Amino acid sequence: MWDSLWISLGLVLVIEGLMPALNPKAFKQTMSTIRELDEGSLRVMGLISMSIGATVVYFLTS
């Protein structure tokens, strides 16, 4: 189980590093846009993202 957790963490880091590595200008623009959002919107986006991720993991492991 721990091996799967570390592999998953590694994949998250690879995926998160793709955009700044491939297109740093667009990444900076996206981050500046996100910075201007209010906390409530960011919280909702985070909850939606976590829900989608948990649903994908659930269906892939069952």
DSSP file (Angstrom, degrees, kcal/mol; ACC not computed):
  #  RESIDUE AA STRUCTURE BP1 BP2  ACC     N-H-->O    O-->H-N    N-H-->O    O-->H-N    TCO  KAPPA ALPHA  PHI   PSI    X-CA   Y-CA   Z-CA
    1    1 A M     >        0   0    0      0, 0.0     4,-1.9     0, 0.0     5,-0.1   0.000 360.0 360.0 360.0 -43.2    0.0    0.0    0.0
    2    2 A W  H  >  +     0   0    0      1,-0.2     4,-2.4     2,-0.2     5,-0.2   0.866 360.0  56.8 -63.3 -34.9    2.8    2.5    0.9
    3    3 A D  H  > S+     0   0    0      1,-0.2     4,-2.4     2,-0.2    -1,-0.2   0.926 106.7  48.9 -60.8 -43.4    4.4    1.9   -2.5
    4    4 A S  H  > S+     0   0    0      1,-0.2     4,-2.6     2,-0.2    -1,-0.2   0.882 109.6  52.7 -63.6 -38.3    1.1    2.9   -4.3
    5    5 A L  H  X S+     0   0    0     -4,-1.9     4,-2.4     2,-0.2    -1,-0.2   0.928 111.2  45.3 -63.7 -45.1    0.9    6.0   -2.1
    6    6 A W  H  X S+     0   0    0     -4,-2.4     4,-2.4     2,-0.2    -2,-0.2   0.881 112.8  50.9 -67.1 -38.0    4.4    7.1   -3.0
    7    7 A I  H  X S+     0   0    0     -4,-2.4     4,-2.3    -5,-0.2    -2,-0.2   0.925 110.9  49.3 -63.0 -44.1    3.9    6.3   -6.7
    8    8 A S  H  X S+     0   0    0     -4,-2.6     4,-2.3     2,-0.2    -2,-0.2   0.916 110.5  49.7 -61.5 -43.9    0.7    8.4   -6.7
    9    9 A L  H  X S+     0   0    0     -4,-2.4     4,-2.1     1,-0.2    -1,-0.2   0.914 110.2  51.0 -61.2 -43.1    2.5   11.3   -5.0
   10   10 A G  H  X S+     0   0    0     -4,-2.4     4,-2.1     1,-0.2    -1,-0.2   0.899 109.6  49.9 -60.9 -41.7    5.2   11.1   -7.6
   11   11 A L  H  X S+     0   0    0     -4,-2.3     4,-2.7     2,-0.2    -1,-0.2   0.879 107.6  54.0 -65.9 -38.0    2.7   11.1  -10.4
   12   12 A V  H  X S+     0   0    0     -4,-2.3     4,-2.7     1,-0.2    -1,-0.2   0.927 109.5  48.3 -60.5 -44.1    0.9   14.2   -8.9
   13   13 A L  H  X S+     0   0    0     -4,-2.1     4,-1.4     2,-0.2    -2,-0.2   0.889 111.6  49.7 -65.2 -38.6    4.2   16.0   -8.9
   14   14 A V  H  X S+     0   0    0     -4,-2.1     4,-0.7     2,-0.2    -2,-0.2   0.942 113.4  45.8 -63.5 -47.2    4.9   15.0  -12.5
   15   15 A I  H >X S+     0   0    0     -4,-2.7     3,-0.9     1,-0.2     4,-0.6   0.907 112.4  50.2 -64.1 -42.3    1.5   16.2  -13.6
   16   16 A E  H 3< S+     0   0    0     -4,-2.7    -1,-0.2     1,-0.2    -2,-0.2   0.785 109.5  52.9 -67.5 -25.4    1.7   19.5  -11.7
   17   17 A G  H 3X S+     0   0    0     -4,-1.4     4,-1.5    -5,-0.2    -1,-0.2   0.592  89.9  80.1 -84.7 -10.2    5.1   20.2  -13.2
   18   18 A L  H <X S+     0   0    0     -3,-0.9     4,-2.8    -4,-0.7     5,-0.3   0.946  90.2  47.8 -63.5 -50.3    4.0   19.7  -16.8
   19   19 A M  H  X S+     0   0    0     -4,-0.6     4,-2.8     1,-0.2     8,-0.3   0.933 113.9  44.1 -63.4 -48.8    2.4   23.1  -17.3
   20   20 A P  H  4 S+     0   0    0      0, 0.0    -1,-0.2     0, 0.0    -2,-0.2   0.844 117.6  47.8 -66.0 -28.0    5.2   25.3  -15.9
   21   21 A A  H  < S+     0   0    0     -4,-1.5    -2,-0.2     2,-0.2    -3,-0.2   0.889 120.7  34.5 -76.4 -38.7    7.8   23.2  -17.8
   22   22 A L  H  < S+     0   0    0     -4,-2.8    -3,-0.2     1,-0.2    -1,-0.1   0.840 137.7  11.0 -86.5 -35.1    6.0   23.2  -21.2
   23   23 A N     X  +     0   0    0     -4,-2.8     4,-2.0    -5,-0.3    -1,-0.2  -0.574  62.4 169.8-146.5  76.7    4.4   26.7  -21.2
   24   24 A P  H  > S+     0   0    0      0, 0.0     4,-2.4     0, 0.0     5,-0.2   0.825  78.5  57.3 -62.8 -32.1    5.7   28.9  -18.4
   25   25 A K  H  > S+     0   0    0      2,-0.2     4,-2.0     1,-0.2     5,-0.2   0.947 109.9  43.3 -64.7 -47.2    4.1   32.1  -19.8
   26   26 A A  H  > S+     0   0    0      1,-0.2     4,-2.6     2,-0.2    -1,-0.2   0.866 111.9  55.7 -64.7 -35.7    0.6   30.6  -19.7
   27   27 A F  H  X S+     0   0    0     -4,-2.0     4,-2.5    -8,-0.3    -2,-0.2   0.926 107.6  48.0 -62.3 -44.8    1.3   29.1  -16.3
   28   28 A K  H  X S+     0   0    0     -4,-2.4     4,-2.1     2,-0.2    -2,-0.2   0.894 112.1  49.5 -63.4 -40.2    2.2   32.6  -14.9
   29   29 A Q  H  X S+     0   0    0     -4,-2.0     4,-2.0     2,-0.2    -2,-0.2   0.913 111.3  49.3 -64.9 -41.9   -0.9   34.1  -16.4
   30   30 A T  H  X S+     0   0    0     -4,-2.6     4,-2.5     1,-0.2    -2,-0.2   0.919 110.9  49.7 -62.9 -43.7   -3.1   31.3  -14.9
   31   31 A M  H  X S+     0   0    0     -4,-2.5     4,-2.1     1,-0.2    -1,-0.2   0.873 109.9  50.6 -65.2 -36.4   -1.5   31.8  -11.5
   32   32 A S  H  X S+     0   0    0     -4,-2.1     4,-0.9     2,-0.2    -1,-0.2   0.874 110.9  49.6 -69.9 -34.3   -2.1   35.5  -11.6
   33   33 A T  H >< S+     0   0    0     -4,-2.0     3,-0.6     1,-0.2     4,-0.5   0.922 111.7  48.1 -66.2 -43.8   -5.7   34.9  -12.5
   34   34 A I  H >< S+     0   0    0     -4,-2.5     3,-1.3     1,-0.2    -2,-0.2   0.874 105.0  60.2 -63.6 -37.1   -6.1   32.4   -9.7
   35   35 A R  H 3< S+     0   0    0     -4,-2.1    -1,-0.2     1,-0.3    -2,-0.2   0.800 101.2  54.6 -61.7 -28.8   -4.5   34.9   -7.3
   36   36 A E  T << S+     0   0    0     -4,-0.9    -1,-0.3    -3,-0.6    -2,-0.2   0.599  87.2 101.6 -82.8 -11.2   -7.3   37.4   -8.0
   37   37 A L  S <  S-     0   0    0     -3,-1.3     2,-0.1    -4,-0.5    -3,-0.0  -0.380  78.2-110.5 -72.6 151.5  -10.1   35.0   -7.1
   38   38 A D     >  -     0   0    0      1,-0.1     4,-1.9    -2,-0.1     3,-0.3  -0.388  28.9-108.1 -77.7 162.9  -11.8   35.3   -3.8
   39   39 A E  H  > S+     0   0    0      1,-0.2     4,-2.5     2,-0.2     5,-0.2   0.839 115.9  57.9 -62.4 -35.9  -11.3   32.6   -1.1
   40   40 A G  H  > S+     0   0    0      2,-0.2     4,-2.3     1,-0.2    -1,-0.2   0.915 107.2  47.5 -62.0 -43.3  -14.8   31.2   -1.5
   41   41 A S  H  > S+     0   0    0     -3,-0.3     4,-2.6     2,-0.2    -1,-0.2   0.912 112.3  49.5 -64.5 -42.6  -14.3   30.5   -5.2
   42   42 A L  H  X S+     0   0    0     -4,-1.9     4,-2.4     1,-0.2    -2,-0.2   0.904 110.2  51.3 -62.2 -40.7  -11.0   28.9   -4.5
   43   43 A R  H  X S+     0   0    0     -4,-2.5     4,-2.5     2,-0.2    -2,-0.2   0.920 110.6  47.9 -63.1 -44.0  -12.5   26.7   -1.8
   44   44 A V  H  X S+     0   0    0     -4,-2.3     4,-2.6     2,-0.2     5,-0.2   0.921 111.5  50.4 -63.2 -43.8  -15.3   25.6   -4.1
   45   45 A M  H  X S+     0   0    0     -4,-2.6     4,-2.4     1,-0.2    -1,-0.2   0.906 111.3  49.1 -60.9 -40.8  -12.8   24.8   -6.9
   46   46 A G  H  X S+     0   0    0     -4,-2.4     4,-2.6     2,-0.2    -2,-0.2   0.909 111.3  48.5 -64.3 -42.6  -10.7   22.8   -4.4
   47   47 A L  H  X S+     0   0    0     -4,-2.5     4,-2.3     2,-0.2    -2,-0.2   0.897 112.4  48.5 -65.5 -40.1  -13.7   20.8   -3.1
   48   48 A I  H  X S+     0   0    0     -4,-2.6     4,-2.5     2,-0.2     5,-0.2   0.927 112.2  49.4 -64.4 -44.0  -14.9   20.1   -6.7
   49   49 A S  H  X S+     0   0    0     -4,-2.4     4,-2.5    -5,-0.2    -2,-0.2   0.916 112.1  47.5 -61.4 -44.7  -11.4   18.9   -7.6
   50   50 A M  H  X S+     0   0    0     -4,-2.6     4,-2.8     2,-0.2    -1,-0.2   0.899 111.5  51.3 -63.8 -40.2  -11.1   16.7   -4.6
   51   51 A S  H  X S+     0   0    0     -4,-2.3     4,-2.2     2,-0.2    -2,-0.2   0.920 111.4  46.4 -63.8 -44.5  -14.6   15.2   -5.3
   52   52 A I  H  X S+     0   0    0     -4,-2.5     4,-2.5     2,-0.2    -2,-0.2   0.929 114.1  48.8 -63.7 -44.3  -13.7   14.4   -8.9
   53   53 A G  H  X S+     0   0    0     -4,-2.5     4,-2.4    -5,-0.2    -2,-0.2   0.914 111.7  48.2 -61.3 -44.3  -10.4   12.9   -7.8
   54   54 A A  H  X S+     0   0    0     -4,-2.8     4,-2.5     1,-0.2    -1,-0.2   0.883 111.5  51.0 -65.0 -37.8  -11.9   10.8   -5.1
   55   55 A T  H  X S+     0   0    0     -4,-2.2     4,-2.4     2,-0.2     5,-0.2   0.915 110.5  48.5 -65.5 -43.1  -14.6    9.6   -7.5
   56   56 A V  H  X S+     0   0    0     -4,-2.5     4,-2.2     1,-0.2    -2,-0.2   0.931 113.1  47.4 -62.3 -45.5  -12.0    8.6  -10.1
   57   57 A V  H  X S+     0   0    0     -4,-2.4     4,-1.6     1,-0.2    -2,-0.2   0.909 111.0  52.4 -62.4 -41.8  -10.0    6.7   -7.5
   58   58 A Y  H  X S+     0   0    0     -4,-2.5     4,-0.9     1,-0.2     3,-0.2   0.940 112.5  43.5 -60.1 -48.5  -13.1    5.0   -6.2
   59   59 A F  H  < S+     0   0    0     -4,-2.4    -1,-0.2     1,-0.2    -2,-0.2   0.833 113.9  51.0 -69.9 -31.3  -14.1    3.7   -9.6
   60   60 A L  H  < S+     0   0    0     -4,-2.2    -1,-0.2    -5,-0.2    -2,-0.2   0.756 114.7  42.7 -76.4 -23.1  -10.6    2.7  -10.6
   61   61 A T  H  <        0   0    0     -4,-1.6    -1,-0.2    -3,-0.2    -2,-0.2   0.493 360.0 360.0-101.5  -3.6  -10.1    0.7   -7.4
   62   62 A S     <        0   0    0     -4,-0.9    -2,-0.1    -3,-0.2    -1,-0.1   0.447 360.0 360.0-107.3 360.0  -13.4   -1.1   -7.2
